Amino acid sequence: MSHHPTNFAGDVKVAIKTAVEAAIAGSSAEVAGGGGHFEIIVTSAAFAGQSLLNKQRMVLTAIAHLMKGDSAPVHAVDKIETRIP
């Protein structure tokens, strides 16, 4: 796990989970990682009929605010897995 300096106050994994679940209807998110690098698994019926690229865009759009700036708490998303319940 790498070290990524940030001025973010709080639990980054909780912030990612909260942002994803707020942005994607009926979703449930699991977040692992740290040091600026994270893996996200999201389950939602909203993914039905969506392309892989669009599903990943939905997740990344939800956390875009956590990836902005030089000291953003999220430096990289190493893995995004989307599931349909």
Secondary structure, DSSP 8 states (H G I E B T S, - for coil): ---------S-HHHHHHHHHHHHSTT-EEEEEEETTEEEEEEE-GGGTT--HHHHHHHHHHHTGGGS-STT-S--EEEEEEEE--
